[in-house]
Amino acid sequence: MRVIELSWRAGLDESRAAEVRALAAAAAGVDGTEPLGEHVLMHLADDGVAHLLALDGDAVRGVAQLDPAEGVAELVVHPEHRRAGTGRRIVEEVLSRAGGSVAVWAHGQHPGAVALAARLGFAPVRELWQMRRSLLEPIPEPKLPAGVRLRAFVPGQDDDEFLRVNNAAFDWHPEQGGWDRSQLRLRETEAWFDPAGFLLAVDESDRLLGFHWTKVHTGPHPMGEVYVLGVDPSAQGMRLGAALTLAGLHHLRERGQSDVLLYVEADNSPAVRLYGSLGFTRWQADVSYRR
């Protein structure tokens, strides 16, 4: 058996990034869940994060991405090269690089990841639920308050209003809060971005009250997603959350999707109740472990 070499890199070139995406796709095909979050895949070329490659010669057998500013990491080992200690070596090297304290995400709570976390003394500190529903079942019509209408997001025109509402609605959220134009621009360049599916609830003066940003996954298992849904705190009590969710579900069904998923913090009881009342059920969980 060849010795796996661990090598730290800054931003990955497109060739290496393509290898990482292919490795992640192979793991998803075996595990049934994406092993790396969207944030990781969008920052493979970013010099502001560190990438640890597990190399067999020049072939990538495993990878970790460490965000040193946030103290957060994610990793995956190719399914054909597991059970050889590579995952443990990657985690221990990430711990060393991070100074001994780091949060590591386990997507889908894969049994191997859960067992490794326990062996290395990690404890769960955050749980993110994936919930799903069928779009083939009846979807109630959205009921908007008087004076409120829906329209599509216009890039360049609605940026500031979206950022204002997003950052007010998610001021508590470690990933979604505190956005600036760079986070928005990054997503607008993604192949899946479609402003027609970025629904805005505005008042009679066109002031933004809330939004439902939908996404369509076109991979091996096409599916719609409630990508981000937010309501301006000043508009709380108008029941916009339910109306915006339903409007997005109708849009996704019209786009030909038969199923939809979303992610929600497990301890966000109001959001979990809302989505449950609209037919969503828990599908799986992503867990953040920390030592």
C-alpha positions as CSV (number, residue, x, y, z in Angstrom):
1,M,0.0,0.0,0.0
2,R,1.4,3.4,-1.0
3,V,1.8,6.0,1.8
4,I,-0.7,8.8,1.6
5,E,1.0,12.2,1.8
6,L,-0.7,15.2,3.5
7,S,0.0,18.5,1.9
8,W,-1.4,22.0,2.8
9,R,-2.3,24.3,-0.1
10,A,-3.8,27.7,-0.4
11,G,-6.3,28.4,-3.2
12,L,-6.6,25.4,-5.6
13,D,-6.1,25.7,-9.3
14,E,-9.0,24.6,-11.5
15,S,-7.5,21.2,-12.1
16,R,-7.2,20.4,-8.4
17,A,-10.6,22.0,-7.7
18,A,-12.1,19.7,-10.3
19,E,-10.5,16.7,-8.6
20,V,-12.0,17.7,-5.3
21,R,-15.5,18.2,-6.8
22,A,-15.2,14.7,-8.5
23,L,-14.1,13.2,-5.1
24,A,-17.1,14.8,-3.4
25,A,-19.5,13.5,-6.1
26,A,-18.1,10.0,-5.7
27,A,-18.7,10.2,-1.9
28,A,-22.2,11.6,-2.4
29,G,-23.0,8.7,-4.7
30,V,-22.0,6.1,-2.1
31,D,-23.2,7.9,1.1
32,G,-26.4,9.4,-0.3
33,T,-25.5,12.9,0.9
34,E,-23.2,15.7,-0.1
35,P,-20.0,15.5,2.0
36,L,-19.0,19.1,1.6
37,G,-21.1,22.2,2.0
38,E,-21.8,24.7,-0.7
39,H,-19.6,27.2,1.0
40,V,-16.6,24.9,0.8
41,L,-17.1,24.2,-3.0
42,M,-17.5,27.9,-3.8
43,H,-14.1,28.7,-2.0
44,L,-11.8,26.1,-3.5
45,A,-9.8,28.8,-5.2
46,D,-9.8,31.1,-2.2
47,D,-6.4,32.0,-0.7
48,G,-8.1,33.0,2.5
49,V,-8.8,29.3,3.5
50,A,-6.4,26.4,3.7
51,H,-6.8,23.1,1.9
52,L,-5.3,19.9,3.1
53,L,-4.9,17.3,0.3
54,A,-4.3,13.6,1.0
55,L,-2.3,12.5,-2.0
56,D,-1.5,9.1,-3.3
57,G,1.2,10.1,-5.7
58,D,-0.5,12.9,-7.6
59,A,-4.1,11.6,-7.0
60,V,-6.3,13.2,-4.4
61,R,-7.7,10.6,-2.0
62,G,-9.1,13.0,0.6
63,V,-9.4,16.7,1.3
64,A,-10.1,19.1,4.1
65,Q,-10.9,22.8,4.0
66,L,-10.0,24.9,7.0
67,D,-11.3,28.4,7.5
68,P,-8.8,29.7,10.1
69,A,-10.7,32.9,10.7
70,E,-13.9,31.0,11.7
71,G,-12.2,27.9,13.1
72,V,-14.4,25.7,11.0
73,A,-13.4,22.7,8.8
74,E,-15.0,20.1,6.5
75,L,-13.4,17.0,5.0
76,V,-14.1,14.0,2.9
77,V,-12.2,10.8,2.0
78,H,-12.8,9.0,-1.2
79,P,-15.1,5.9,-0.6
80,E,-12.5,3.5,-2.1
81,H,-9.8,4.7,0.3
82,R,-11.5,4.7,3.6
83,R,-10.8,2.5,6.6
84,A,-7.1,3.1,6.3
85,G,-6.6,5.8,8.8
86,T,-6.6,8.7,6.3
87,G,-9.6,10.4,7.8
88,R,-8.1,10.4,11.3
89,R,-4.8,11.7,10.0
90,I,-6.6,14.5,8.2
91,V,-8.5,15.5,11.3
92,E,-5.4,15.4,13.5
93,E,-3.5,17.6,11.0
94,V,-6.4,20.1,10.9
95,L,-6.4,20.2,14.7
96,S,-2.7,20.9,14.7
97,R,-3.0,23.6,12.1
98,A,-6.0,25.2,13.9
99,G,-4.2,25.2,17.3
100,G,-6.2,22.4,18.8
101,S,-9.7,24.0,18.7
102,V,-11.8,23.6,15.6
103,A,-15.4,22.8,14.6
104,V,-15.8,20.1,12.0
105,W,-19.0,19.4,10.1
106,A,-20.3,15.8,9.5
107,H,-22.9,16.0,6.7
108,G,-25.6,13.4,7.0
109,Q,-24.1,12.0,10.2
110,H,-22.3,9.3,8.3
111,P,-21.5,6.5,10.8
112,G,-17.8,6.6,10.1
113,A,-17.7,10.4,10.8
114,V,-19.7,10.0,14.0
115,A,-17.4,7.2,15.3
116,L,-14.2,9.2,14.4
117,A,-15.5,12.3,16.2
118,A,-16.1,10.2,19.3
119,R,-12.6,8.6,19.2
120,L,-11.0,12.0,18.9
121,G,-13.0,13.6,21.7
122,F,-15.3,15.8,19.7
123,A,-18.8,16.7,21.0
124,P,-21.8,17.9,18.9
125,V,-22.4,21.6,19.3
126,R,-24.8,22.4,16.4
127,E,-27.3,20.5,14.4
128,L,-28.7,21.5,11.0
129,W,-31.7,19.7,9.7
130,Q,-32.5,18.9,6.1
131,M,-36.3,18.8,5.7
132,R,-38.1,17.7,2.5
133,R,-41.6,17.6,1.0
134,S,-43.1,16.4,-2.3
135,L,-44.2,19.1,-4.7
136,L,-46.6,16.6,-6.3
137,E,-48.9,16.9,-3.2
138,P,-51.3,19.9,-2.9
139,I,-49.7,23.2,-2.2
140,P,-52.0,25.9,-0.7
141,E,-52.1,29.3,-2.4
142,P,-50.1,32.0,-0.7
143,K,-52.1,34.7,1.1
144,L,-50.4,38.0,1.0
145,P,-51.4,40.9,3.3
146,A,-53.1,43.9,1.7
147,G,-50.7,46.2,0.0
148,V,-48.0,43.5,-0.5
149,R,-47.1,42.0,-3.8
150,L,-44.5,39.6,-5.1
151,R,-41.9,40.3,-7.8
152,A,-38.6,38.9,-9.0
153,F,-35.2,40.2,-7.8
154,V,-33.4,42.5,-10.2
155,P,-29.6,42.2,-10.0
156,G,-28.0,45.6,-9.5
157,Q,-31.2,47.2,-8.5
158,D,-32.2,45.2,-5.4
159,D,-28.8,44.4,-4.0
160,D,-28.8,46.9,-1.1
161,E,-32.4,46.2,0.0
162,F,-31.7,42.4,-0.1
163,L,-28.6,42.8,2.0
164,R,-30.4,45.1,4.5
165,V,-33.2,42.6,5.1
166,N,-31.0,39.5,5.0
167,N,-28.6,40.9,7.6
168,A,-31.4,42.1,9.8
169,A,-33.2,38.8,9.6
170,F,-30.0,36.7,10.1
171,D,-28.0,38.9,12.5
172,W,-27.7,35.8,14.8
173,H,-26.6,33.4,12.1
174,P,-22.9,32.5,11.7
175,E,-23.0,31.9,7.9
176,Q,-26.0,33.9,6.6
177,G,-25.6,37.1,8.6
178,G,-23.2,39.9,7.9
179,W,-23.3,39.6,4.1
180,D,-21.9,42.2,1.8
181,R,-22.0,42.5,-2.0
182,S,-19.2,39.9,-2.4
183,Q,-21.3,37.1,-1.0
184,L,-24.2,38.1,-3.2
185,R,-22.0,38.4,-6.3
186,L,-20.4,35.0,-5.7
187,R,-23.8,33.3,-5.9
188,E,-25.0,35.3,-8.8
189,T,-22.1,33.8,-10.9
190,E,-23.2,30.2,-10.1
191,A,-24.8,28.3,-12.9
192,W,-28.0,27.7,-10.9
193,F,-28.7,31.4,-10.2
194,D,-32.0,32.5,-11.6
195,P,-33.4,35.9,-10.6
196,A,-36.9,34.7,-11.6
197,G,-36.8,32.3,-8.7
198,F,-35.6,35.0,-6.3
199,L,-39.0,36.2,-5.0
200,L,-39.4,39.5,-3.2
201,A,-42.3,40.6,-1.1
202,V,-42.6,44.4,-1.4
203,D,-45.0,47.1,-0.1
204,E,-46.7,49.8,-2.1
205,S,-43.6,51.9,-2.1
206,D,-41.5,48.9,-3.3
207,R,-39.8,48.6,0.0
208,L,-38.6,45.1,0.6
209,L,-40.4,43.2,3.4
210,G,-39.1,39.7,2.9
211,F,-37.7,37.3,0.3
212,H,-37.7,33.6,-0.8
213,W,-34.6,32.7,-2.8
214,T,-35.1,29.4,-4.5
215,K,-32.5,27.1,-6.0
216,V,-32.7,24.2,-8.5
217,H,-30.3,21.3,-8.1
218,T,-29.6,19.7,-11.5
219,G,-27.2,17.0,-10.5
220,P,-27.9,13.3,-10.4
221,H,-31.0,13.9,-8.3
222,P,-32.8,17.1,-9.5
223,M,-34.6,18.9,-6.7
224,G,-35.7,22.3,-5.7
225,E,-34.5,24.1,-2.6
226,V,-35.8,26.8,-0.3
227,Y,-32.3,28.3,-0.5
228,V,-32.8,31.3,1.8
229,L,-36.0,32.7,3.2
230,G,-36.0,35.9,5.3
231,V,-38.4,38.5,6.7
232,D,-37.5,42.0,7.8
233,P,-37.9,42.1,11.6
234,S,-40.1,45.2,11.2
235,A,-42.5,43.1,9.1
236,Q,-42.9,40.3,11.7
237,G,-46.5,39.5,12.4
238,M,-47.6,39.8,8.8
239,R,-47.4,36.0,8.2
240,L,-45.0,36.6,5.3
241,G,-42.9,33.5,6.1
242,A,-45.7,31.1,5.1
243,A,-46.8,33.1,2.1
244,L,-43.3,33.4,0.7
245,T,-42.5,29.8,1.3
246,L,-45.7,28.7,-0.6
247,A,-45.0,31.1,-3.4
248,G,-41.6,29.6,-3.8
249,L,-43.0,26.1,-3.8
250,H,-45.4,26.9,-6.6
251,H,-42.5,28.5,-8.6
252,L,-40.4,25.3,-8.2
253,R,-43.2,23.1,-9.2
254,E,-43.8,25.2,-12.3
255,R,-40.1,24.7,-13.1
256,G,-40.8,21.0,-13.2
257,Q,-39.5,20.0,-9.8
258,S,-41.2,17.1,-7.9
259,D,-39.5,17.5,-4.6
260,V,-38.0,20.3,-2.5
261,L,-35.5,20.5,0.4
262,L,-34.4,23.1,2.9
263,Y,-32.0,23.5,5.7
264,V,-33.0,24.8,9.1
265,E,-31.3,25.0,12.5
266,A,-32.6,22.2,14.7
267,D,-33.1,24.6,17.6
268,N,-35.0,27.2,15.6
269,S,-38.4,26.0,16.8
270,P,-40.5,28.7,15.1
271,A,-39.0,27.9,11.7
272,V,-39.2,24.1,12.3
273,R,-42.9,24.6,13.2
274,L,-43.6,26.7,10.1
275,Y,-42.0,24.3,7.7
276,G,-43.7,21.3,9.4
277,S,-47.1,23.0,9.0
278,L,-46.4,23.3,5.3
279,G,-45.7,19.6,4.8
280,F,-42.0,19.4,5.4
281,T,-40.5,16.5,7.4
282,R,-37.0,15.9,8.7
283,W,-34.9,14.0,6.2
284,Q,-31.4,14.0,7.8
285,A,-29.1,16.1,9.9
286,D,-25.7,17.8,9.5
287,V,-23.8,18.1,12.8
288,S,-21.0,20.4,13.8
289,Y,-18.6,18.8,16.2
290,R,-16.0,20.7,18.3
291,R,-13.1,19.7,20.5
